[in-house]
């Protein structure tokens, strides 16, 4: 039996409701897994201070957690008790020269446990606004009555600033990513489609197609967007788009777009983005759902026509009388 192509749905005016999904991912400052950049900075801290162990401990939502470590051999470092808490309250480097002889630290798991920590130096990771992000710490199994040298303390402080910068960069990147996701979600949740086109008019990027057609925007790149239009509107829309491109000026075109077997009226507005020499770099624009407005206009025209015919009929009847 020969395959018969399915007829396209008629371009009837109809309204429909589209389900839309909003991303729920929040913003996190730190990744769950240690990253190479943090591991590198941890290793440098140990080298500067001549210690076999170092760690970056971040302030989590409920409790501090290990972001990066060297020499500890632990995925989850035991609670270091007063070490980090005291270091976080300092403005500079906090040093414990002989932990086993200091009553504040002698009972700490780091001191009494297999790590056998005897020396500790830590510096808080604090933003310029005073937000505490965690600590950078180094550990040694041997006591150091002399503490750190001035150059070692300076190096540890410099590393802490670098780590804070990295954390803030990650936070900014995540904030940007979240803002982009939110923008995309708002586009999807609205009656708006945003698009970018090459100078020749080929569609290169679009947001909002997913909500309208339940398909990715990549389906409509190039000139494929015409396939989503009502068959009766395609030739006219293509001609209007070509006229806008030829004019190199902003323009509008109306068409009906297929949505779940139905068609809705849309108004597309395109504006050229020009280079310094006046040439067109790209086109940007929006496609807005004007279906309700279109139906209202049609009802108004119908009412006006009926009123005109009624008035004409009344006038004719008077003259006939």
Residue frames as qw, qx, qy, qz and C-alpha x, y, z in Angstrom:
[[0.000, 0.889, 0.457, 0.000, 0.00, 0.00, 0.00],
 [0.402, 0.517, -0.034, 0.755, 1.41, 3.37, -1.00],
 [0.341, -0.406, -0.469, 0.707, 2.23, 5.77, 1.82],
 [0.039, 0.801, 0.397, 0.446, -0.13, 8.70, 1.95],
 [0.264, 0.193, -0.345, 0.880, 1.26, 11.87, 3.49],
 [0.167, -0.613, -0.674, 0.378, -0.75, 13.13, 6.42],
 [0.128, 0.771, 0.298, 0.549, -2.63, 16.32, 5.57],
 [0.254, 0.102, -0.386, 0.881, -1.54, 19.38, 7.42],
 [0.047, -0.608, -0.687, 0.395, -4.08, 20.77, 9.89],
 [0.174, 0.779, 0.392, 0.457, -6.27, 23.55, 8.60],
 [0.290, 0.147, -0.257, 0.910, -5.20, 27.07, 9.57],
 [0.354, -0.721, -0.523, -0.285, -8.13, 27.65, 11.89],
 [0.072, -0.586, 0.347, -0.729, -8.15, 30.32, 14.55],
 [0.795, -0.429, -0.424, -0.059, -8.03, 28.55, 17.90],
 [0.181, -0.763, 0.459, -0.417, -6.63, 29.13, 21.36],
 [0.890, -0.096, -0.430, 0.113, -4.64, 26.59, 23.32],
 [0.457, -0.825, 0.297, -0.150, -2.78, 26.44, 26.60],
 [0.725, 0.420, -0.497, 0.227, 0.82, 25.24, 26.67],
 [0.792, -0.589, -0.054, 0.151, 2.47, 23.64, 29.70],
 [0.374, 0.770, -0.360, 0.372, 5.76, 25.20, 30.57],
 [0.848, -0.354, -0.256, 0.300, 8.53, 24.02, 32.84],
 [0.029, -0.931, 0.261, -0.255, 10.77, 26.25, 34.96],
 [0.657, 0.252, -0.598, 0.384, 14.24, 25.14, 36.05],
 [0.646, -0.737, -0.130, -0.148, 14.58, 24.63, 39.78],
 [0.788, 0.035, -0.243, 0.564, 18.35, 24.54, 40.02],
 [0.300, -0.944, -0.073, 0.118, 19.68, 27.02, 42.57],
 [0.373, 0.794, -0.378, 0.296, 23.00, 28.78, 42.84],
 [0.866, -0.437, -0.032, 0.241, 25.88, 27.10, 44.67],
 [0.052, -0.920, 0.369, 0.120, 29.22, 28.74, 45.40],
 [0.187, -0.527, 0.821, 0.118, 31.25, 25.54, 45.35],
 [0.696, 0.175, -0.600, -0.354, 31.15, 22.33, 43.35],
 [0.890, -0.377, 0.118, -0.227, 30.51, 19.09, 45.20],
 [0.934, 0.035, 0.034, 0.353, 33.73, 17.58, 43.84],
 [0.379, -0.712, 0.218, 0.550, 37.16, 19.21, 44.38],
 [0.643, 0.764, 0.042, 0.032, 38.51, 20.83, 41.25],
 [0.808, 0.186, -0.065, 0.555, 42.02, 20.90, 39.92],
 [0.149, 0.730, -0.098, 0.659, 42.41, 24.63, 40.53],
 [0.598, -0.710, 0.151, -0.340, 41.73, 24.21, 44.23],
 [0.959, -0.177, 0.040, 0.215, 44.01, 21.17, 44.41],
 [0.620, 0.478, -0.097, 0.614, 46.82, 23.17, 42.81],
 [0.127, -0.760, 0.175, -0.613, 46.44, 26.00, 45.31],
 [0.832, -0.528, 0.090, -0.147, 46.34, 23.53, 48.20],
 [0.912, 0.074, -0.021, 0.403, 49.57, 21.94, 46.97],
 [0.359, 0.633, -0.135, 0.672, 51.26, 25.33, 46.64],
 [0.469, -0.761, 0.127, -0.430, 50.25, 26.21, 50.21],
 [0.931, -0.340, 0.081, 0.107, 51.93, 23.06, 51.50],
 [0.759, 0.320, -0.028, 0.567, 55.07, 23.80, 49.49],
 [0.066, 0.774, -0.115, 0.619, 55.29, 27.42, 50.69],
 [0.549, -0.676, 0.261, -0.416, 54.89, 26.45, 54.34],
 [0.298, 0.425, -0.846, 0.122, 56.97, 23.25, 54.06],
 [0.583, -0.119, 0.609, -0.525, 54.21, 21.03, 55.44],
 [0.081, -0.028, 0.958, 0.274, 53.10, 17.56, 54.34],
 [0.052, 0.564, 0.824, -0.007, 49.42, 18.37, 54.65],
 [0.092, 0.141, -0.004, -0.986, 47.12, 21.20, 53.55],
 [0.102, 0.509, 0.853, 0.057, 43.41, 21.69, 53.01],
 [0.197, -0.155, -0.132, -0.959, 40.77, 24.13, 51.84],
 [0.044, -0.405, -0.872, 0.272, 37.72, 23.86, 54.03],
 [0.133, -0.326, -0.332, -0.875, 34.57, 25.64, 52.89],
 [0.296, 0.110, 0.562, -0.764, 31.60, 26.85, 54.85],
 [0.107, -0.256, -0.877, -0.393, 28.70, 24.63, 53.84],
 [0.415, -0.494, -0.304, -0.701, 25.00, 25.18, 54.36],
 [0.790, -0.542, -0.201, -0.204, 24.89, 23.02, 57.50],
 [0.739, -0.578, 0.222, 0.266, 28.53, 22.33, 58.40],
 [0.061, 0.768, -0.532, -0.352, 32.04, 22.96, 57.07],
 [0.947, 0.193, 0.257, 0.016, 33.16, 20.54, 54.39],
 [0.523, -0.416, 0.500, 0.551, 36.41, 19.65, 52.72],
 [0.559, 0.765, -0.009, -0.320, 36.84, 21.25, 49.30],
 [0.700, 0.571, -0.400, 0.153, 40.42, 20.19, 48.62],
 [0.691, -0.654, 0.307, 0.005, 43.17, 18.40, 50.53],
 [0.626, 0.571, -0.515, 0.134, 46.74, 17.23, 50.17],
 [0.267, 0.377, -0.780, 0.423, 48.47, 14.63, 52.33],
 [0.535, -0.216, 0.469, -0.669, 45.48, 13.97, 54.55],
 [0.159, 0.064, -0.962, -0.212, 44.35, 10.99, 52.51],
 [0.166, 0.394, 0.786, -0.446, 40.77, 11.56, 53.53],
 [0.027, 0.499, 0.610, 0.615, 37.67, 12.28, 51.49],
 [0.378, -0.804, -0.242, -0.390, 36.06, 13.74, 54.58],
 [0.324, 0.354, -0.564, 0.672, 38.47, 15.25, 57.04],
 [0.420, -0.529, -0.689, 0.261, 37.38, 14.76, 60.65],
 [0.165, -0.941, -0.211, -0.208, 36.02, 17.76, 62.43],
 [0.567, 0.299, -0.333, 0.691, 39.02, 19.91, 63.26],
 [0.445, -0.657, -0.503, 0.342, 37.16, 21.46, 66.16],
 [0.180, -0.890, -0.118, 0.402, 38.66, 24.75, 67.31],
 [0.518, -0.148, 0.408, 0.737, 41.33, 24.93, 64.58],
 [0.178, 0.436, 0.545, 0.694, 39.14, 26.28, 61.79],
 [0.222, -0.844, -0.483, -0.073, 36.69, 28.06, 64.08],
 [0.432, -0.726, -0.010, 0.535, 39.49, 30.08, 65.63],
 [0.417, -0.058, 0.460, 0.782, 41.18, 30.68, 62.28],
 [0.112, 0.644, 0.609, 0.449, 37.92, 31.99, 60.82],
 [0.270, -0.907, -0.307, 0.100, 37.76, 34.66, 63.51],
 [0.535, -0.450, 0.165, 0.696, 41.23, 36.00, 62.73],
 [0.347, 0.876, -0.030, -0.333, 42.12, 38.85, 60.41],
 [0.282, 0.701, -0.637, -0.155, 45.42, 37.25, 59.41],
 [0.669, 0.180, -0.721, 0.005, 47.23, 33.94, 59.75],
 [0.714, -0.545, 0.232, -0.373, 46.38, 31.91, 62.85],
 [0.518, 0.436, -0.719, 0.155, 49.24, 29.68, 64.10],
 [0.838, -0.484, 0.148, -0.204, 49.26, 26.80, 66.61],
 [0.213, 0.708, -0.672, 0.049, 52.91, 25.90, 67.27],
 [0.123, 0.166, -0.957, 0.201, 52.50, 22.86, 69.55],
 [0.597, -0.268, -0.336, -0.678, 48.94, 21.57, 69.36],
 [0.719, -0.230, -0.653, 0.061, 49.41, 18.61, 71.74],
 [0.404, -0.161, -0.506, 0.745, 50.53, 20.97, 74.51],
 [0.203, -0.132, -0.020, -0.970, 47.77, 23.52, 73.94],
 [0.244, 0.229, 0.836, -0.435, 44.65, 22.67, 75.97],
 [0.510, 0.458, 0.053, -0.726, 42.46, 24.21, 73.27],
 [0.652, 0.466, -0.455, -0.389, 43.55, 21.57, 70.74],
 [0.128, -0.407, 0.897, -0.120, 45.00, 18.63, 72.67],
 [0.521, 0.166, 0.785, -0.289, 41.73, 16.63, 72.47],
 [0.549, 0.541, -0.187, -0.609, 41.08, 17.36, 68.80],
 [0.933, 0.177, 0.311, -0.027, 40.68, 14.29, 66.53],
 [0.600, 0.747, -0.233, 0.166, 43.41, 15.75, 64.33],
 [0.072, -0.722, 0.611, -0.316, 45.82, 15.70, 67.26],
 [0.612, -0.292, 0.672, -0.299, 44.80, 12.48, 68.98],
 [0.894, 0.338, 0.200, -0.216, 43.96, 10.55, 65.82],
 [0.869, 0.075, 0.304, 0.384, 46.19, 8.86, 63.22],
 [0.426, 0.820, 0.034, 0.380, 47.12, 12.15, 61.57],
 [0.703, -0.401, -0.199, 0.553, 48.97, 13.21, 64.74],
 [0.253, 0.798, 0.097, 0.538, 48.88, 16.91, 63.96],
 [0.579, -0.448, -0.290, 0.616, 51.27, 18.99, 66.06],
 [0.150, -0.319, 0.099, 0.931, 51.49, 22.18, 64.03],
 [0.279, 0.691, 0.657, 0.116, 48.69, 24.16, 62.39],
 [0.073, -0.327, 0.072, 0.940, 48.47, 27.41, 60.45],
 [0.237, 0.584, 0.752, 0.194, 45.27, 28.71, 58.91],
 [0.004, -0.171, 0.065, 0.983, 43.96, 31.83, 57.26],
 [0.438, 0.523, 0.601, -0.417, 40.29, 32.75, 56.73],
 [0.224, 0.241, 0.640, 0.694, 38.87, 32.95, 53.22],
 [0.052, 0.699, 0.489, -0.519, 36.95, 36.18, 53.36],
 [0.398, 0.651, 0.419, 0.493, 35.60, 38.39, 50.57],
 [0.222, 0.254, -0.086, 0.937, 36.17, 42.13, 50.42],
 [0.452, -0.515, -0.210, -0.697, 32.63, 42.54, 51.75],
 [0.301, -0.414, 0.664, -0.545, 33.49, 40.40, 54.78],
 [0.913, 0.000, -0.066, -0.404, 31.64, 37.25, 53.71],
 [0.386, -0.492, 0.780, -0.030, 33.34, 34.18, 55.18],
 [0.772, 0.338, -0.384, -0.377, 33.81, 31.37, 52.65],
 [0.972, -0.106, -0.188, 0.090, 36.06, 29.00, 54.62],
 [0.437, -0.793, 0.392, 0.162, 39.71, 28.49, 55.58],
 [0.729, 0.527, -0.417, 0.130, 43.02, 27.59, 54.00],
 [0.676, -0.651, 0.327, -0.114, 45.06, 25.45, 56.39],
 [0.595, 0.479, -0.634, 0.121, 48.42, 23.66, 56.55],
 [0.836, -0.498, 0.138, -0.184, 49.36, 20.89, 59.00],
 [0.419, 0.548, -0.700, 0.185, 52.54, 19.22, 60.18],
 [0.867, -0.314, -0.386, -0.011, 53.17, 16.19, 62.36],
 [0.622, -0.055, -0.343, 0.702, 56.11, 17.92, 63.99],
 [0.204, -0.883, -0.313, 0.285, 55.75, 20.88, 66.33],
 [0.483, 0.502, 0.061, 0.715, 57.19, 24.23, 65.25],
 [0.389, -0.659, -0.363, 0.531, 57.97, 26.42, 68.20],
 [0.243, -0.259, 0.203, 0.913, 59.27, 29.04, 65.78],
 [0.455, 0.642, 0.391, -0.478, 56.00, 29.12, 63.82],
 [0.662, 0.596, 0.339, 0.302, 56.02, 30.39, 60.22],
 [0.418, -0.154, 0.121, 0.887, 58.47, 32.82, 58.72],
 [0.210, 0.580, 0.138, -0.775, 57.27, 36.21, 57.56],
 [0.252, 0.313, -0.628, -0.667, 57.56, 35.13, 53.91],
 [0.095, -0.185, -0.974, -0.084, 55.56, 31.94, 54.58],
 [0.118, 0.564, 0.615, -0.538, 52.78, 33.91, 56.25],
 [0.235, 0.537, -0.180, -0.790, 52.78, 36.37, 53.36],
 [0.183, 0.144, -0.843, -0.485, 52.61, 33.52, 50.86],
 [0.006, -0.359, -0.920, 0.155, 49.72, 31.85, 52.71],
 [0.177, 0.612, 0.351, -0.686, 47.81, 35.15, 52.81],
 [0.225, 0.424, -0.470, -0.741, 48.39, 35.70, 49.10],
 [0.126, -0.064, -0.953, -0.267, 47.08, 32.21, 48.34],
 [0.102, 0.487, 0.756, -0.426, 43.98, 32.87, 50.42],
 [0.264, 0.585, 0.015, -0.767, 43.20, 35.93, 48.30],
 [0.219, 0.257, -0.754, -0.563, 43.67, 33.87, 45.14],
 [0.035, -0.249, -0.967, 0.037, 41.27, 31.22, 46.45],
 [0.187, 0.582, 0.484, -0.626, 38.69, 33.86, 47.36],
 [0.261, 0.490, -0.343, -0.758, 39.01, 35.28, 43.85],
 [0.170, 0.057, -0.919, -0.352, 38.46, 31.82, 42.37],
 [0.040, 0.412, 0.860, -0.297, 35.42, 31.21, 44.56],
 [0.229, 0.606, 0.218, -0.730, 33.94, 34.58, 43.64],
 [0.236, 0.346, -0.615, -0.668, 34.55, 33.88, 39.95],
 [0.097, -0.156, -0.976, -0.117, 32.76, 30.56, 40.30],
 [0.113, 0.544, 0.653, -0.515, 29.90, 32.25, 42.09],
 [0.244, 0.550, -0.125, -0.789, 29.66, 34.93, 39.38],
 [0.201, 0.176, -0.816, -0.513, 29.70, 32.29, 36.65],
 [0.040, -0.333, -0.936, 0.101, 27.00, 30.33, 38.39],
 [0.163, 0.585, 0.389, -0.693, 25.00, 33.51, 38.87],
 [0.261, 0.428, -0.432, -0.750, 25.31, 34.26, 35.16],
 [0.158, -0.026, -0.947, -0.277, 24.32, 30.71, 34.27],
 [0.046, 0.471, 0.799, -0.370, 21.32, 30.93, 36.55],
 [0.217, 0.567, 0.084, -0.790, 20.34, 34.30, 35.07],
 [0.254, 0.265, -0.684, -0.631, 20.52, 32.80, 31.57],
 [0.107, -0.229, -0.967, -0.024, 18.40, 29.85, 32.67],
 [0.109, 0.551, 0.571, -0.598, 15.89, 32.20, 34.27],
 [0.245, 0.477, -0.236, -0.811, 15.77, 34.35, 31.14],
 [0.228, 0.078, -0.861, -0.448, 15.21, 31.28, 28.99],
 [0.038, -0.371, -0.897, 0.236, 12.50, 30.08, 31.34],
 [0.182, 0.565, 0.302, -0.746, 10.76, 33.45, 31.23],
 [0.271, 0.327, -0.544, -0.724, 10.89, 33.35, 27.45],
 [0.199, -0.105, -0.955, -0.193, 9.41, 29.84, 27.47],
 [0.040, -0.471, -0.778, 0.413, 6.74, 30.84, 30.00],
 [0.185, 0.553, 0.109, -0.805, 5.66, 33.90, 28.04],
 [0.680, 0.622, 0.374, -0.107, 4.07, 34.51, 24.67],
 [0.157, 0.897, -0.335, -0.243, 7.43, 35.68, 23.37],
 [0.915, 0.116, 0.188, 0.337, 9.93, 34.07, 21.06],
 [0.115, -0.875, 0.309, 0.354, 13.34, 35.70, 20.73],
 [0.890, 0.295, 0.242, 0.251, 15.53, 35.12, 17.68],
 [0.170, -0.726, 0.408, 0.527, 18.82, 36.04, 16.03],
 [0.817, 0.502, 0.277, 0.066, 19.47, 35.77, 12.33],
 [0.598, -0.149, 0.333, 0.713, 22.51, 36.08, 10.11],
 [0.073, 0.459, -0.156, -0.872, 22.82, 39.05, 7.72],
 [0.210, 0.032, -0.748, -0.628, 21.28, 36.91, 4.97],
 [0.639, -0.200, -0.047, -0.742, 18.24, 36.18, 7.17],
 [0.700, -0.024, -0.713, -0.018, 19.05, 32.61, 8.14],
 [0.651, -0.680, 0.047, -0.334, 17.93, 31.89, 11.71],
 [0.492, 0.423, -0.669, 0.362, 20.94, 31.11, 13.93],
 [0.179, -0.054, -0.787, 0.587, 19.45, 31.15, 17.43],
 [0.450, -0.445, -0.317, -0.706, 16.03, 31.20, 19.01],
 [0.025, -0.032, -0.816, 0.577, 14.49, 31.00, 22.47],
 [0.485, 0.173, 0.315, -0.798, 10.86, 30.16, 23.10],
 [0.553, 0.176, -0.639, -0.504, 10.25, 27.54, 20.42],
 [0.200, 0.012, -0.955, 0.218, 10.16, 24.78, 23.05],
 [0.254, 0.271, 0.612, -0.699, 7.10, 26.22, 24.76],
 [0.530, 0.397, -0.102, -0.743, 5.29, 26.76, 21.49],
 [0.726, 0.353, -0.468, -0.359, 6.14, 23.57, 19.65],
 [0.861, -0.375, 0.328, -0.099, 7.57, 21.17, 22.26],
 [0.878, 0.309, 0.033, 0.365, 10.68, 20.89, 20.09],
 [0.549, -0.470, 0.068, 0.687, 14.18, 22.33, 20.39],
 [0.220, 0.857, -0.017, -0.466, 14.92, 25.62, 18.66],
 [0.259, -0.419, 0.704, 0.512, 17.53, 23.89, 16.49],
 [0.474, 0.417, 0.768, 0.110, 14.67, 22.46, 14.41],
 [0.289, 0.888, 0.350, -0.066, 13.98, 25.96, 13.10],
 [0.349, -0.611, 0.314, 0.638, 17.46, 27.16, 12.25],
 [0.247, 0.022, 0.653, 0.715, 18.23, 28.44, 8.78],
 [0.376, -0.040, -0.278, -0.883, 14.96, 28.81, 6.83],
 [0.283, -0.199, -0.938, -0.030, 13.27, 25.84, 8.52],
 [0.116, 0.259, 0.543, -0.791, 11.17, 28.17, 10.68],
 [0.434, 0.142, -0.314, -0.833, 8.85, 28.58, 7.69],
 [0.405, -0.085, -0.890, -0.191, 7.79, 24.95, 8.09],
 [0.104, -0.308, -0.765, 0.557, 6.11, 25.82, 11.41],
 [0.252, 0.226, 0.032, -0.940, 3.88, 28.38, 9.72],
 [0.648, 0.451, 0.491, -0.368, 0.40, 27.86, 8.37],
 [0.567, 0.148, 0.617, 0.525, 0.86, 26.60, 4.78],
 [0.258, 0.837, 0.431, 0.216, -1.30, 29.49, 3.55],
 [0.200, -0.970, 0.046, 0.131, 1.06, 32.01, 5.19],
 [0.772, -0.290, 0.294, 0.483, 4.46, 30.62, 4.19],
 [0.539, 0.445, 0.333, 0.633, 4.88, 32.26, 0.79],
 [0.056, -0.916, -0.162, -0.364, 3.64, 35.62, 2.04],
 [0.609, -0.770, 0.115, 0.149, 5.85, 35.49, 5.17],
 [0.759, -0.071, 0.305, 0.570, 8.89, 34.51, 3.11],
 [0.363, 0.653, 0.287, 0.600, 8.25, 37.42, 0.73],
 [0.282, -0.934, -0.068, -0.209, 7.82, 39.87, 3.62],
 [0.739, -0.554, 0.196, 0.329, 11.01, 38.62, 5.27],
 [0.664, 0.222, 0.323, 0.636, 12.89, 39.01, 1.99],
 [0.126, 0.840, 0.219, 0.481, 11.58, 42.56, 1.64],
 [0.508, -0.860, 0.050, 0.032, 12.77, 43.44, 5.15],
 [0.773, -0.270, 0.285, 0.498, 16.22, 42.02, 4.39],
 [0.510, 0.493, 0.330, 0.623, 16.40, 43.98, 1.15],
 [0.089, -0.923, -0.154, -0.343, 15.40, 47.23, 2.86],
 [0.565, 0.141, -0.488, 0.650, 18.01, 46.69, 5.61],
 [0.241, -0.383, 0.229, -0.862, 15.60, 48.41, 7.98],
 [0.239, 0.051, 0.834, -0.495, 13.45, 47.23, 10.85],
 [0.485, -0.034, -0.495, -0.721, 10.23, 45.56, 9.83],
 [0.533, -0.035, 0.664, -0.524, 7.27, 43.43, 10.87],
 [0.446, 0.061, -0.733, -0.510, 5.43, 40.43, 9.49],
 [0.652, -0.127, 0.453, -0.595, 2.37, 38.50, 10.64],
 [0.519, 0.162, -0.790, -0.283, 1.73, 34.80, 10.29],
 [0.841, -0.350, 0.101, -0.399, 0.08, 31.86, 11.98],
 [0.132, 0.491, -0.851, 0.132, 2.29, 29.31, 13.71],
 [0.780, -0.151, -0.552, -0.252, 1.38, 25.69, 14.23],
 [0.166, -0.419, 0.678, -0.581, 1.02, 24.78, 17.91],
 [0.303, 0.029, 0.901, -0.309, -0.04, 21.26, 18.86],
 [0.220, 0.391, 0.857, 0.255, -2.20, 20.83, 15.75],
 [0.087, 0.890, 0.431, -0.122, -3.65, 24.35, 15.91],
 [0.471, 0.383, 0.101, 0.788, -2.55, 27.72, 14.62],
 [0.253, -0.816, -0.323, 0.407, -2.16, 31.04, 16.42],
 [0.373, 0.868, 0.064, 0.322, -1.46, 34.48, 15.00],
 [0.673, -0.427, -0.017, 0.603, 2.03, 35.86, 15.64],
 [0.249, 0.965, -0.027, 0.071, 3.68, 39.22, 15.02],
 [0.816, -0.106, 0.038, 0.567, 7.41, 39.14, 14.26],
 [0.053, 0.994, -0.087, -0.031, 9.55, 42.26, 14.64],
 [0.854, 0.029, 0.065, 0.515, 13.14, 42.29, 13.34],
 [0.054, -0.983, 0.127, 0.120, 15.80, 44.97, 13.85],
 [0.790, 0.446, -0.233, 0.349, 19.24, 45.05, 12.18],
 [0.599, -0.723, 0.127, 0.320, 22.40, 45.26, 14.31],
 [0.584, 0.788, -0.092, 0.172, 25.00, 47.24, 12.41],
 [0.776, -0.128, -0.052, 0.615, 28.80, 47.25, 12.44],
 [0.228, -0.663, -0.019, 0.713, 30.74, 50.54, 12.71],
 [0.131, -0.158, 0.561, 0.802, 30.95, 50.69, 8.90],
 [0.524, 0.210, 0.008, -0.825, 27.17, 50.49, 8.61],
 [0.492, 0.095, -0.802, -0.326, 26.98, 46.91, 7.39],
 [0.790, -0.361, 0.006, -0.495, 24.57, 44.52, 9.07],
 [0.029, -0.428, 0.875, -0.225, 26.21, 42.16, 11.57],
 [0.063, -0.225, -0.970, 0.064, 23.01, 40.31, 12.42],
 [0.421, -0.421, -0.302, -0.745, 19.28, 40.63, 12.89],
 [0.067, -0.107, -0.841, 0.527, 17.58, 40.39, 16.28],
 [0.427, -0.234, -0.271, -0.830, 13.91, 40.28, 17.00],
 [0.321, 0.035, 0.788, -0.524, 10.90, 38.90, 18.77],
 [0.341, -0.236, -0.737, -0.534, 7.82, 36.94, 17.83],
 [0.247, -0.009, 0.553, -0.795, 4.81, 37.88, 19.94],
 [0.033, 0.401, 0.913, 0.068, 1.52, 36.02, 20.29],
 [0.217, 0.119, 0.027, -0.969, -1.18, 38.41, 19.01],
 [0.120, -0.264, -0.917, -0.275, -3.84, 35.76, 18.59],
 [0.059, -0.622, -0.674, 0.395, -6.30, 37.29, 21.05],
 [0.039, 0.564, -0.036, -0.824, -5.83, 40.75, 19.55],
 [0.088, 0.104, -0.729, -0.671, -6.29, 39.35, 16.05],
 [0.100, -0.438, -0.890, -0.075, -9.53, 37.61, 17.01],
 [0.034, -0.660, -0.437, 0.610, -10.77, 40.79, 18.70],
 [0.066, 0.419, -0.329, -0.844, -10.00, 42.79, 15.56],
 [0.108, -0.117, -0.861, -0.484, -11.82, 40.22, 13.44],
 [0.081, -0.581, -0.784, 0.204, -14.88, 40.36, 15.72],
 [0.006, -0.617, -0.155, 0.772, -14.81, 44.17, 15.59],
 [0.100, 0.236, -0.569, -0.781, -14.65, 44.21, 11.79],
 [0.109, -0.317, -0.913, -0.233, -17.49, 41.70, 11.63],
 [0.060, -0.652, -0.602, 0.458, -19.62, 43.82, 13.96],
 [0.025, 0.529, -0.123, -0.839, -18.84, 46.97, 11.98],
 [0.096, 0.037, -0.760, -0.641, -19.77, 45.24, 8.74],
 [0.101, -0.494, -0.863, 0.012, -23.02, 44.00, 10.21],
 [0.037, -0.665, -0.354, 0.656, -23.78, 47.52, 11.48],
 [0.040, 0.358, -0.405, -0.840, -22.98, 48.97, 8.06],
 [0.122, -0.181, -0.866, -0.449, -25.25, 46.47, 6.33],
 [0.090, -0.604, -0.745, 0.269, -28.01, 47.09, 8.86],
 [0.006, -0.611, -0.096, 0.786, -27.69, 50.85, 8.37],
 [0.069, 0.186, -0.627, -0.753, -27.69, 50.43, 4.60],
 [0.102, -0.367, -0.903, -0.198, -30.73, 48.24, 4.75],
 [0.057, -0.660, -0.546, 0.512, -32.54, 50.79, 6.92],
 [0.029, 0.498, -0.196, -0.844, -31.64, 53.62, 4.53],
 [0.092, -0.012, -0.797, -0.597, -32.81, 51.61, 1.53],
 [0.079, -0.509, -0.854, 0.075, -36.07, 50.78, 3.27],
 [0.002, -0.648, -0.289, 0.704, -36.68, 54.47, 4.05],
 [0.107, 0.372, -0.436, -0.812, -36.07, 55.50, 0.42],
 [0.094, -0.185, -0.907, -0.366, -38.23, 52.67, -0.86],
 [0.032, -0.600, -0.722, 0.342, -41.00, 53.82, 1.43]]
